[in-house]
Amino acid sequence: MMKLLIIEDDIAFASALARRMTRHGFECHCIHQADLALASARQWQPSHILLDLKLNHDSGLDLVTPLRSALPTVKLVLLTGFASIASAVEAMRRGADDYLSKPADTQALLKALTGQGHNNDALLLDTMSPERLEWEHLNQVLAANEGNVSATARQLNMHRRTLQRKLQKKPVASTA
């Protein structure tokens, strides 16, 4: 059986993830605090890890390298509600195998963890070019600001015209 360690500070979300993944053959264990994650991973020896980017006041990015060192063959997937190009690149640089934005459906999780399931370009960042990832992120922030371009530009620390130009150029999804 595949062993999945879920490192997520949102207890209800972690429980829901565990239930979903158990139905797909994973034995799941949840940790809700960053300071317990590494010791738990060493003790439990999971084959797969889902790691939240923001763990209360800690960053999941800080756990990627020690987890990778302790478990070199583990399939490590960073899961975040705060997707950005910078954090995706940094996660991969530190040793994450994949990076998904929340909410990720079950098929996207299975694809990231096992390579099985249906391909979903809108959710899997490894199938998206950096330009497409940026465009998707800009649109998510724009939607959160109810279409207000000026508020979105301020939030992204970007000039309004630059934001409008980037939004007009929708890159095609990469197939790599």
Secondary structure, DSSP 8 states (H G I E B T S, - for coil): -EEEEEE-S-HHHHHHHHHHHHTTTEEEEEE--HHHHHHHHHHH--SEEEEESEETTEETHHHHHHHHHH-TT-EEEEEESS--HHHHHHHHHHT-SEEEESS--HHHHHHHHHS-S---TTTBGGGS-HHHHHHHHHHHHHHHTTT-HHHHHHHTT--HHHHHHHHH--------
